[in-house]
Amino acid sequence: MSALLDNFWVFLVIKLLAVVVFVIVFALVVIYAELKVMAHMQARIGPYFAGGRFGWAQPLADALKFLQKEDLVPAE
């Protein structure tokens, strides 16, 4: 196993994967926290109860809504 980790490219891929996973998880945590804070400030109950007690499904619903939006460009 140590011979595999001595390879520069394998070690580079492992480090890059670790960084990408960290960035994605950090972004999800920040998005979730921002939704909770804004929901509290605006007295909205959706982010508190969507998908269960802690509102874990609200970021998924927001992402699905964002992906379904169309980009309409006028002809002229």
PyMOL commands that set and color helices and strands:
alter all, ss='L'
color gray80, all
select helices_A, chain A and resi 2-5+8-42+46-49+58-68
alter helices_A, ss='H'
color red, helices_A
deselect
rebuild
show_as cartoon
